[in-house]
Amino acid sequence: MKNRKWLIILFLVMLTAIIAGCTDEKGSEETKGEKENESTTDNSFSIAMRTLGTPYVESHPEINDDKFVKEMERLSNTDIQIRLVPHNEYVERMTLMLASNDVPDVLQASGGVLGPELAGGVEAEAFLPLDDLIAEHGPNLLKKIPQEAWDSVTYDGKIYAIPDFLSNPSRRGTAIRMDLLKQTGLDVPQTVDEHLEVLRAFKELGVEHPYQGREKFKYSDTFFGAFDAFPYQYELYEGQVVPKFMAGDKIKDALTFYNTLYKEGLLSQEFLTTQQPEYRSNIIAGKVGIWSMNAEEVNSWEQEIKNNVPEAEIAIIPSPTGPDGKGGHYWYGSTTRSFVINAETKVDPAVIIKFFDWQLTEEAERFFTYGIEDDTYTLNEDGTVNYEVPEDTNLLNAQHYLNRWLWMVKDSTYTQGILELTEEGQELLRVFDEVLINEGRDSIQFTPPLEVYSSHPEISPGSDTPSDIWMTGAAKIILGQEPIDHHDKVIEEWLNKGGTQAIEEATERYNNEDGVQLPRTNW
């Protein structure tokens, strides 16, 4: 029955792709090396990886010829063929790949193993259970990866992926141009009202985007956090598990605030269509006053901004607080990405497990932190590393690629070896330990996700993005096309399109303690 279900899923995905005309001129690149899955040596395997909007990756003419990839292969005694999956087309491209006869040996998943990009593959037994392989070949994996991360990649009692993990779920922070703030004469803002005052002052200074927006509020939902109204989170409210946009009037307060930002020109006017590359380029060009970002990257972004605005200074400050005196961004799960193994691989899976196990060795940590000896760093006579944190944009992009993208299994909270080298890095470590750890909002979560989402995708939220139905209605309110009470109609539509069943299922699973994770209050 499971195999029959998998075949049906693949047929539907292929049919959808044909109707939608999903193939394009890049198709020939994706089918390059159709026989990569056939092992040519005992230590070779192929892997599909999302580009994650990484500049070094997306601008590289051929990632498999990259010197860092070659060095990784040498150190780990492997021969790897990387297939890049475009960041903004990730789910579509992955499902098409799974529907083809050209599935690589390893695939990158987002977070856990039940996301849409794997198209039900775990349930359909398309990937290998890894418990015995890890027990035999993954001592470092077992020693260093926390249980919470293993739990996130476990289904029906079996481990199906190797997780890239977090030791601190509060990794996003509120960034501000401190040089601009100094020009206003204002103090570091704390409350939403104080942030509004600063944003207005930034506009008077001529800042093009006082607060940077991005499509579906991804990385621009800072003020929803202040009102504890992230529209993609669930909470217990009056005996039912409901989306936070149904838990009282706090969502209306948040939408009213965003409407104020928009109509006063404080929120970038194209926030509904601004995607990651433009979001980042606006910031690097010095056009933005306040934005949200992964806090570890603040120092490298500051160096890039200084290339355009030499006097620029960036700091991560406490996120704006709302009526309850709290704020912050959403708490990540314990796993940022994970790696599954194709059940039909012709490669010895022990080779793959050993590769990921190597990534948690001291040798791998030095390589992924500093690069190649006598090229990007040298060793002193006492064995310590001599490494200079780059200021050039291209070199910074290479460091970010090495630390964050190519290093597949690690504690992804931050790269401690880099931050310890400078005063700015040491200050950022303090920010993690004293600021970010004390803020953020968590929610009720379900593993596997609610079943109703599979038949009603229009009401399904992402990990940090709202459902399409809610986003469409909320956008009209923010743009001033509808009054705030229009949100009542948004809720009504959401309920009619499957939301009622979602609440019933969520509440039942909550009461039965069926795959439910309660909001974390500390880490």
RODO-2510 file (C-alpha; in nm, 4 decimals, decimal comma):
residues 523
     n   res          X          Y          Z
     1     m     0,0000     0,0000     0,0000
     2     k     0,2804     0,2410     0,0814
     3     n     0,4479     0,1782    -0,2541
     4     r     0,1166     0,2303    -0,4345
     5     k     0,0681     0,5601    -0,2462
     6     w     0,4157     0,6731    -0,3466
     7     l     0,3489     0,5953    -0,7141
     8     i     0,0271     0,7955    -0,7002
     9     i     0,2094     1,0901    -0,5439
    10     l     0,4757     1,0786    -0,8139
    11     f     0,2157     1,0558    -1,0919
    12     l     0,0294     1,3588    -0,9601
    13     v     0,3491     1,5601    -0,9232
    14     m     0,4518     1,4773    -1,2803
    15     l     0,1071     1,5607    -1,4145
    16     t     0,1086     1,8945    -1,2294
    17     a     0,4510     1,9758    -1,3676
    18     i     0,3406     1,9058    -1,7235
    19     i     0,0291     2,1199    -1,6933
    20     a     0,2134     2,4075    -1,5283
    21     g     0,4956     2,3961    -1,7804
    22     c     0,7516     2,3768    -1,5063
    23     t     1,0420     2,2856    -1,7292
    24     d     1,2674     2,5644    -1,8472
    25     e     1,5957     2,6298    -2,0143
    26     k     1,7769     2,5220    -1,6992
    27     g     1,6352     2,1745    -1,7330
    28     s     1,9335     2,0487    -1,9269
    29     e     2,1571     2,1530    -1,6398
    30     e     1,9514     1,9653    -1,3858
    31     t     1,9681     1,6437    -1,5872
    32     k     2,3397     1,6817    -1,6312
    33     g     2,5052     1,3609    -1,5310
    34     e     2,1924     1,1426    -1,5299
    35     k     2,4006     0,8564    -1,4069
    36     e     2,5509     1,0377    -1,1099
    37     n     2,3526     0,8014    -0,8903
    38     e     2,5598     0,5096    -1,0187
    39     s     2,8697     0,4882    -0,8059
    40     t     3,1905     0,5086    -1,0066
    41     t     3,4172     0,4670    -0,7069
    42     d     3,3648     0,3292    -0,3604
    43     n     3,3529     0,6767    -0,2063
    44     s     3,1470     0,8746    -0,4589
    45     f     2,7921     0,9988    -0,4206
    46     s     2,5633     1,2769    -0,5439
    47     i     2,3749     1,5288    -0,3334
    48     a     2,1022     1,7861    -0,4083
    49     m     2,1411     2,1099    -0,2126
    50     r     1,9316     2,4261    -0,1994
    51     t     2,1306     2,7370    -0,2874
    52     l     1,9767     2,9268     0,0082
    53     g     2,0348     3,2535    -0,1786
    54     t     2,4079     3,2242    -0,1032
    55     p     2,5883     3,4727    -0,3346
    56     y     2,9046     3,2608    -0,3670
    57     v     2,7000     2,9566    -0,4695
    58     e     2,4568     3,1285    -0,7035
    59     s     2,7332     3,3141    -0,8902
    60     h     2,9685     3,0149    -0,9219
    61     p     3,0106     2,8848    -1,2790
    62     e     3,0510     2,5229    -1,1591
    63     i     3,0323     2,4494    -0,7896
    64     n     3,1824     2,1026    -0,8277
    65     d     3,5066     2,2583    -0,9515
    66     d     3,5264     2,4933    -0,6528
    67     k     3,8536     2,4709    -0,4616
    68     f     3,6754     2,4363    -0,1287
    69     v     3,4651     2,1476    -0,2567
    70     k     3,7805     1,9790    -0,3834
    71     e     3,9530     2,0273    -0,0489
    72     m     3,6470     1,8921     0,1343
    73     e     3,6596     1,5830    -0,0841
    74     r     4,0307     1,5371    -0,0165
    75     l     3,9966     1,5685     0,3592
    76     s     3,6893     1,3470     0,3816
    77     n     3,8131     1,0949     0,1218
    78     t     3,4999     1,1316    -0,0902
    79     d     3,4041     1,2146    -0,4467
    80     i     3,0884     1,4268    -0,4427
    81     q     2,8672     1,5599    -0,7195
    82     i     2,6585     1,8551    -0,5957
    83     r     2,3343     1,9429    -0,7727
    84     l     2,2128     2,2924    -0,6979
    85     v     1,8424     2,3506    -0,6386
    86     p     1,7390     2,7184    -0,6897
    87     h     1,6401     2,8823    -0,3629
    88     n     1,3121     3,0357    -0,4794
    89     e     1,2021     2,7239    -0,6695
    90     y     1,3071     2,4726    -0,4084
    91     v     0,9834     2,2827    -0,3443
    92     e     0,8843     2,2680    -0,7111
    93     r     1,2268     2,1516    -0,8297
    94     m     1,2603     1,8946    -0,5510
    95     t     0,9213     1,7386    -0,6188
    96     l     1,0018     1,7213    -0,9894
    97     m     1,3337     1,5567    -0,9089
    98     l     1,1617     1,2986    -0,6901
    99     a     0,9144     1,2283    -0,9690
   100     s     1,1965     1,1567    -1,2133
   101     n     1,4275     0,8614    -1,2542
   102     d     1,7225     1,0823    -1,1716
   103     v     1,7178     1,1100    -0,7924
   104     p     2,0597     1,1747    -0,6314
   105     d     2,1959     0,9667    -0,3465
   106     v     2,1408     1,2407    -0,0870
   107     l     1,8810     1,5186    -0,0729
   108     q     1,8680     1,8240     0,1478
   109     a     1,5417     1,8775     0,3352
   110     s     1,4248     2,1905     0,5138
   111     g     1,4278     2,1241     0,8855
   112     g     1,2597     1,7926     0,9526
   113     v     1,1685     1,5163     0,7097
   114     l     0,7968     1,5736     0,6555
   115     g     0,8104     1,8998     0,4595
   116     p     0,6477     1,9467     0,1163
   117     e     0,9833     1,9370    -0,0639
   118     l     1,0122     1,5613     0,0059
   119     a     0,6630     1,4987    -0,1349
   120     g     0,5673     1,2340     0,1206
   121     g     0,8852     1,0373     0,0524
   122     v     0,9442     0,9326     0,4117
   123     e     0,5950     0,7885     0,4478
   124     a     0,6380     0,6137     0,1118
   125     e     0,9687     0,4543     0,2190
   126     a     1,1660     0,6399    -0,0485
   127     f     1,4480     0,7148     0,1985
   128     l     1,6619     0,4915     0,4151
   129     p     1,6097     0,4592     0,7917
   130     l     1,9489     0,5427     0,9415
   131     d     1,9462     0,4184     1,3021
   132     d     2,1727     0,1156     1,2518
   133     l     2,4036     0,2994     1,0113
   134     i     2,4502     0,5883     1,2544
   135     a     2,5097     0,3517     1,5459
   136     e     2,7867     0,1788     1,3501
   137     h     2,9460     0,4633     1,1539
   138     g     2,8462     0,7904     1,3254
   139     p     3,0085     0,8210     1,6708
   140     n     3,0555     1,1973     1,6372
   141     l     2,6986     1,2405     1,5167
   142     l     2,5659     1,0601     1,8207
   143     k     2,7947     1,2481     2,0562
   144     k     2,7391     1,6034     1,9332
   145     i     2,3880     1,6263     1,7879
   146     p     2,1280     1,6985     2,0612
   147     q     1,8304     1,4692     2,1098
   148     e     1,5859     1,7447     2,0112
   149     a     1,7430     1,7516     1,6649
   150     w     1,7248     1,3745     1,6291
   151     d     1,3594     1,3890     1,7320
   152     s     1,2875     1,6339     1,4506
   153     v     1,4108     1,3881     1,1862
   154     t     1,2451     1,0819     1,3362
   155     y     0,9287     0,9302     1,1892
   156     d     0,7454     0,6248     1,3171
   157     g     1,0291     0,5602     1,5599
   158     k     1,3068     0,5659     1,2997
   159     i     1,5712     0,8273     1,2151
   160     y     1,5533     0,9300     0,8490
   161     a     1,8003     1,2173     0,8209
   162     i     2,1215     1,3747     0,9503
   163     p     2,0292     1,7145     1,0999
   164     d     2,2087     2,0474     1,0853
   165     f     2,1215     2,1675     1,4347
   166     l     2,0858     2,4701     1,6629
   167     s     2,1910     2,5127     2,0246
   168     n     1,9973     2,8416     2,0497
   169     p     1,6597     2,8776     1,8694
   170     s     1,6686     3,2585     1,8895
   171     r     1,9029     3,3263     1,5975
   172     r     1,7256     3,6162     1,4266
   173     g     1,7797     3,9649     1,5554
   174     t     1,6723     4,3235     1,4922
   175     a     1,9506     4,5120     1,3134
   176     i     1,9831     4,8896     1,3051
   177     r     2,2136     5,1410     1,1401
   178     m     2,3694     5,2910     1,4518
   179     d     2,5361     5,5709     1,2542
   180     l     2,1916     5,6859     1,1383
   181     l     2,0494     5,6548     1,4884
   182     k     2,3269     5,8797     1,6191
   183     q     2,2321     6,1396     1,3594
   184     t     1,8744     6,1454     1,4901
   185     g     1,9867     6,2092     1,8474
   186     l     1,7444     5,9417     1,9694
   187     d     1,8189     5,6568     2,2079
   188     v     1,8132     5,2906     2,1072
   189     p     1,4402     5,2153     2,0670
   190     q     1,2764     4,9530     2,2851
   191     t     0,8977     4,9633     2,2431
   192     v     0,7041     4,9627     1,9153
   193     d     0,6197     5,3305     1,9696
   194     e     0,9869     5,4168     2,0132
   195     h     1,0690     5,2248     1,6962
   196     l     0,8038     5,4220     1,5133
   197     e     0,9655     5,7449     1,6307
   198     v     1,3070     5,6289     1,5075
   199     l     1,1693     5,5187     1,1706
   200     r     1,0065     5,8581     1,1216
   201     a     1,3371     6,0227     1,2039
   202     f     1,5151     5,7984     0,9529
   203     k     1,2702     5,9093     0,6843
   204     e     1,3467     6,2730     0,7636
   205     l     1,7153     6,1900     0,7114
   206     g     1,6296     6,0667     0,3629
   207     v     1,6628     5,6930     0,4256
   208     e     1,4919     5,5234     0,1321
   209     h     1,3600     5,2253     0,3320
   210     p     1,3429     5,3088     0,7041
   211     y     1,2141     4,9530     0,7656
   212     q     1,2869     4,6892     0,5026
   213     g     1,0019     4,4610     0,3925
   214     r     1,0030     4,1309     0,2102
   215     e     0,7428     3,9106     0,0452
   216     k     0,5040     3,7270     0,2812
   217     f     0,6762     3,9043     0,5740
   218     k     0,9715     3,6683     0,5629
   219     y     1,2419     3,8415     0,7659
   220     s     1,0194     4,1451     0,8085
   221     d     0,7722     4,0255     1,0717
   222     t     0,9573     4,1904     1,3603
   223     f     0,6543     4,3857     1,4792
   224     f     0,4240     4,0834     1,4675
   225     g     0,6586     3,9424     1,7311
   226     a     0,6071     4,2485     1,9466
   227     f     0,2319     4,1823     1,9494
   228     d     0,2784     3,8028     1,9836
   229     a     0,0783     3,7714     1,6619
   230     f     0,2934     3,5732     1,4201
   231     p     0,0258     3,4623     1,1700
   232     y     0,1975     3,1276     1,1102
   233     q     0,1996     3,0215     1,4772
   234     y    -0,0640     2,8418     1,6856
   235     e    -0,1617     2,8820     2,0498
   236     l    -0,4216     2,7571     2,2974
   237     y    -0,7034     3,0119     2,3150
   238     e    -1,0335     2,9610     2,4949
   239     g    -0,9948     2,5843     2,4954
   240     q    -0,9016     2,5472     2,1281
   241     v    -0,5714     2,5412     1,9413
   242     v    -0,6001     2,8246     1,6897
   243     p    -0,3704     3,0392     1,4738
   244     k    -0,2463     3,3426     1,6621
   245     f    -0,4360     3,5618     1,4164
   246     m    -0,7536     3,4282     1,5784
   247     a    -0,6440     3,4714     1,9399
   248     g    -0,8130     3,8015     2,0326
   249     d    -0,7489     4,1391     1,8726
   250     k    -0,3697     4,1422     1,8871
   251     i    -0,3460     4,0644     1,5161
   252     k    -0,5527     4,3753     1,4402
   253     d    -0,3141     4,5812     1,6523
   254     a    -0,0219     4,4424     1,4541
   255     l    -0,1869     4,5027     1,1160
   256     t    -0,2795     4,8564     1,2194
   257     f     0,0858     4,9186     1,3032
   258     y     0,2037     4,7857     0,9667
   259     n    -0,0597     4,9990     0,7934
   260     t     0,0867     5,3033     0,9690
   261     l     0,4351     5,2075     0,8513
   262     y     0,3130     5,1668     0,4949
   263     k     0,1046     5,4814     0,4589
   264     e     0,3806     5,6961     0,6137
   265     g     0,6401     5,5530     0,3779
   266     l     0,8346     5,3874     0,6591
   267     l     0,7908     5,0329     0,5208
   268     s     0,9391     4,9696     0,1772
   269     q     0,6501     5,0175    -0,0629
   270     e     0,7334     4,7040    -0,2652
   271     f     0,7426     4,4739     0,0378
   272     l     0,4811     4,2417    -0,1153
   273     t     0,7102     4,1510    -0,4053
   274     t     1,0615     4,2057    -0,2679
   275     q     1,2522     3,8771    -0,2666
   276     q     1,5699     3,7775    -0,0865
   277     p     1,8323     3,9069    -0,3342
   278     e     1,6772     4,2539    -0,3537
   279     y     1,6136     4,2584     0,0217
   280     r     1,9812     4,1959     0,0844
   281     s     2,1100     4,4286    -0,1873
   282     n     1,9031     4,7204    -0,0527
   283     i     2,0613     4,6721     0,2887
   284     i     2,4155     4,6348     0,1519
   285     a     2,3636     4,9488    -0,0587
   286     g     2,2926     5,1468     0,2594
   287     k     1,9261     5,2143     0,1776
   288     v     1,7772     5,0605     0,4953
   289     g     1,7550     5,1750     0,8579
   290     i     1,6105     4,8755     1,0489
   291     w     1,5705     4,5165     0,9357
   292     s     1,5642     4,1564     1,0550
   293     m     1,8503     3,9148     0,9891
   294     n     2,0312     3,6082     1,1138
   295     a     2,2396     3,7710     1,3828
   296     e     2,5609     3,5831     1,3099
   297     e     2,5897     3,7562     0,9726
   298     v     2,5798     4,1110     1,1062
   299     n     2,9571     4,1671     1,1056
   300     s     3,0069     4,0435     0,7491
   301     w     2,7105     4,2511     0,6292
   302     e     2,8588     4,5554     0,8000
   303     q     3,1821     4,5063     0,6099
   304     e     2,9878     4,4873     0,2831
   305     i     2,7859     4,7988     0,3637
   306     k     3,1051     4,9877     0,4456
   307     n     3,2150     4,9307     0,0857
   308     n     2,9223     5,1513    -0,0162
   309     v     2,8801     5,3665     0,2946
   310     p     3,2169     5,3847     0,4774
   311     e     3,0682     5,5437     0,7904
   312     a     2,8020     5,2728     0,8346
   313     e     2,7748     5,0991     1,1729
   314     i     2,5375     4,8085     1,2398
   315     a     2,4268     4,6634     1,5706
   316     i     2,1834     4,3955     1,6834
   317     i     1,9551     4,5568     1,9410
   318     p     1,6755     4,4074     2,1543
   319     s     1,3709     4,3547     1,9348
   320     p     1,0731     4,5890     1,9818
   321     t     0,8446     4,5044     2,2720
   322     g     0,4664     4,5203     2,2666
   323     p     0,1814     4,5380     2,5177
   324     d     0,3062     4,2426     2,7236
   325     g     0,6563     4,3865     2,7490
   326     k     0,8029     4,1110     2,5322
   327     g     0,9079     4,0724     2,1719
   328     g     1,1468     3,9016     1,9376
   329     h     1,1373     3,6800     1,6327
   330     y     1,0038     3,3310     1,6033
   331     w     1,2058     3,0541     1,7617
   332     y     1,3563     2,8163     1,5120
   333     g     1,3162     2,4455     1,5510
   334     s     1,6150     2,2431     1,6631
   335     t     1,7003     2,1577     1,3003
   336     t     1,7723     2,4102     1,0238
   337     r     1,8151     2,1614     0,7407
   338     s     1,8701     1,7869     0,7165
   339     f     1,9942     1,5251     0,4725
   340     v     1,8121     1,2084     0,3676
   341     i     1,9520     0,9121     0,1719
   342     n     1,7770     0,7741    -0,1352
   343     a     1,6518     0,4230    -0,0573
   344     e     1,7509     0,3137    -0,4093
   345     t     2,1064     0,4446    -0,3931
   346     k     2,3718     0,2191    -0,5402
   347     v     2,6276     0,3738    -0,3075
   348     d     2,7254     0,2056     0,0184
   349     p     2,5318     0,4283     0,2652
   350     a     2,8117     0,3819     0,5189
   351     v     3,0253     0,6090     0,2979
   352     i     2,7651     0,8840     0,3271
   353     i     2,7243     0,8460     0,7036
   354     k     3,1026     0,8594     0,7505
   355     f     3,1144     1,1800     0,5452
   356     f     2,8609     1,3515     0,7690
   357     d     3,0318     1,2103     1,0790
   358     w     3,3601     1,3626     0,9599
   359     q     3,1946     1,7059     0,9532
   360     l     3,1891     1,7044     1,3334
   361     t     3,5624     1,6325     1,3731
   362     e     3,8280     1,8892     1,4701
   363     e     3,9814     1,8619     1,1223
   364     a     3,6516     1,9476     0,9576
   365     e     3,5834     2,2311     1,2005
   366     r     3,9155     2,3946     1,1128
   367     f     3,8544     2,3552     0,7401
   368     f     3,4963     2,4845     0,7395
   369     t     3,5874     2,7713     0,9721
   370     y     3,9084     2,8973     0,8103
   371     g     3,9401     2,7251     0,4732
   372     i     4,2557     2,5820     0,3163
   373     e     4,5908     2,5848     0,4940
   374     d     4,8523     2,8093     0,3284
   375     d     4,5790     2,9558     0,1094
   376     t     4,3171     3,1224     0,3288
   377     y     4,4979     3,0689     0,6615
   378     t     4,8324     2,9621     0,8044
   379     l     4,9401     2,7841     1,1205
   380     n     5,1662     2,9471     1,3752
   381     e     5,4577     2,7549     1,5251
   382     d     5,2499     2,6716     1,8313
   383     g     4,9763     2,5221     1,6140
   384     t     4,7307     2,8097     1,6495
   385     v     4,5519     2,9457     1,3453
   386     n     4,6532     3,2712     1,1796
   387     y     4,3433     3,3935     0,9955
   388     e     4,2411     3,7439     0,8976
   389     v     3,8693     3,8130     0,8778
   390     p     3,8178     3,9511     0,5255
   391     e     3,6762     4,2908     0,4399
   392     d     3,6422     4,2398     0,0648
   393     t     3,2879     4,1466    -0,0393
   394     n     3,3925     3,8487    -0,2501
   395     l     3,6084     3,7071     0,0276
   396     l     3,3302     3,7630     0,2810
   397     n     3,0909     3,5743     0,0544
   398     a     3,3420     3,2899     0,0344
   399     q     3,3713     3,2787     0,4141
   400     h     2,9938     3,2760     0,4547
   401     y     2,9646     2,9978     0,1977
   402     l     3,2233     2,7897     0,3772
   403     n     3,0926     2,8517     0,7301
   404     r     2,7223     2,8282     0,6576
   405     w     2,6460     2,6459     0,3317
   406     l     2,9182     2,3923     0,2605
   407     w     2,9433     2,2917     0,6274
   408     m     2,6327     2,0770     0,6249
   409     v     2,6207     1,9335     0,9778
   410     k     2,7192     2,1524     1,2726
   411     d     2,5805     2,3781     1,5424
   412     s     2,4401     2,6451     1,3109
   413     t     2,3813     2,9088     1,5778
   414     y     2,7123     3,0783     1,4930
   415     t     3,0682     3,0020     1,3851
   416     q     3,2516     3,0552     1,7111
   417     g     3,6011     3,0282     1,5614
   418     i     3,5347     3,3338     1,3434
   419     l     3,3597     3,5454     1,6047
   420     e     3,6326     3,4970     1,8637
   421     l     3,8910     3,6601     1,6370
   422     t     3,7659     4,0176     1,6613
   423     e     3,6208     4,2571     1,9146
   424     e     3,3106     4,2837     1,6962
   425     g     3,2742     3,9084     1,6974
   426     q     3,3157     3,8878     2,0724
   427     e     3,0472     4,1540     2,1077
   428     l     2,8172     3,9438     1,8907
   429     l     2,8759     3,6431     2,1143
   430     r     2,7633     3,8639     2,4026
   431     v     2,4509     3,9588     2,2060
   432     f     2,3624     3,5929     2,1634
   433     d     2,4242     3,5160     2,5287
   434     e     2,2588     3,8245     2,6792
   435     v     2,0081     3,9630     2,4262
   436     l     1,8766     3,7038     2,1847
   437     i     1,8502     3,4299     2,4467
   438     n     1,6005     3,6477     2,6357
   439     e     1,3634     3,7210     2,3473
   440     g     1,1540     3,5423     2,0886
   441     r     0,8155     3,3752     2,0516
   442     d     0,7435     3,0050     2,0290
   443     s     0,4227     2,8208     1,9481
   444     i     0,2415     2,4890     1,9540
   445     q     0,3791     2,2697     1,6755
   446     f     0,2825     1,9334     1,5315
   447     t     0,4948     1,6518     1,3869
   448     p     0,3811     1,5338     1,1408
   449     p     0,1987     1,8507     1,0271
   450     l    -0,1797     1,8687     1,0386
   451     e    -0,3285     1,6340     0,7787
   452     v    -0,5801     1,8954     0,6653
   453     y    -0,2957     2,0980     0,5149
   454     s    -0,2313     1,8350     0,2465
   455     s    -0,5820     1,8775     0,1021
   456     h    -0,6114     2,2522     0,1750
   457     p    -0,2682     2,4020     0,0949
   458     e    -0,4120     2,7532     0,0697
   459     i    -0,4625     2,7610     0,4491
   460     s    -0,1274     2,6030     0,5300
   461     p     0,1436     2,8295     0,6771
   462     g     0,5146     2,7856     0,6241
   463     s     0,7641     2,7650     0,9066
   464     d     0,7940     3,1453     0,9072
   465     t     0,5382     3,2607     0,6495
   466     p     0,1590     3,2878     0,6700
   467     s    -0,0905     3,1006     0,4553
   468     d    -0,1819     3,2414     0,1142
   469     i    -0,5402     3,3160     0,2206
   470     w    -0,4344     3,5154     0,5240
   471     m    -0,1567     3,6989     0,3402
   472     t    -0,3898     3,8106     0,0614
   473     g    -0,6415     3,9597     0,3042
   474     a    -0,3814     4,1124     0,5349
   475     a    -0,2076     4,2822     0,2423
   476     k    -0,5277     4,4671     0,1532
   477     i    -0,5489     4,6013     0,5085
   478     i    -0,1863     4,7117     0,5174
   479     l    -0,2156     4,8812     0,1783
   480     g    -0,5250     5,0668     0,2980
   481     q    -0,7528     4,8996     0,0457
   482     e    -0,9692     4,7549     0,3243
   483     p    -1,0438     4,8674     0,6833
   484     i    -0,9058     4,6762     0,9784
   485     d    -1,2380     4,4976     1,0367
   486     h    -1,1868     4,3288     0,7006
   487     h    -0,9764     4,0852     0,8985
   488     d    -1,2985     3,9289     1,0286
   489     k    -1,3783     3,8306     0,6687
   490     v    -1,0258     3,6952     0,6288
   491     i    -1,0835     3,4664     0,9255
   492     e    -1,4212     3,3609     0,7881
   493     e    -1,2675     3,2682     0,4526
   494     w    -0,9836     3,0804     0,6229
   495     l    -1,2351     2,8801     0,8288
   496     n    -1,4493     2,8019     0,5239
   497     k    -1,1518     2,6830     0,3185
   498     g    -1,0504     2,4182     0,5725
   499     g    -0,9577     2,6215     0,8798
   500     t    -1,2423     2,4770     1,0856
   501     q    -1,1068     2,1266     1,0262
   502     a    -0,7544     2,2479     1,1042
   503     i    -0,8635     2,3803     1,4442
   504     e    -1,0544     2,0605     1,5199
   505     e    -0,7578     1,8426     1,4246
   506     a    -0,5077     2,0606     1,6122
   507     t    -0,7188     2,0682     1,9269
   508     e    -0,7774     1,6927     1,9192
   509     r    -0,4087     1,6187     1,8747
   510     y    -0,3212     1,8664     2,1483
   511     n    -0,5627     1,7028     2,3914
   512     n    -0,4391     1,3542     2,2985
   513     e    -0,0723     1,4583     2,3097
   514     d    -0,0398     1,3250     1,9558
   515     g     0,2827     1,4526     1,7996
   516     v     0,2498     1,7878     1,9708
   517     q     0,5336     2,0144     2,0834
   518     l     0,4368     2,2700     2,3445
   519     p     0,5792     2,6234     2,3323
   520     r     0,9281     2,6319     2,4803
   521     t     0,9826     2,8845     2,7562
   522     n     1,3605     2,8450     2,7731
   523     w     1,6414     2,6675     2,5931
***
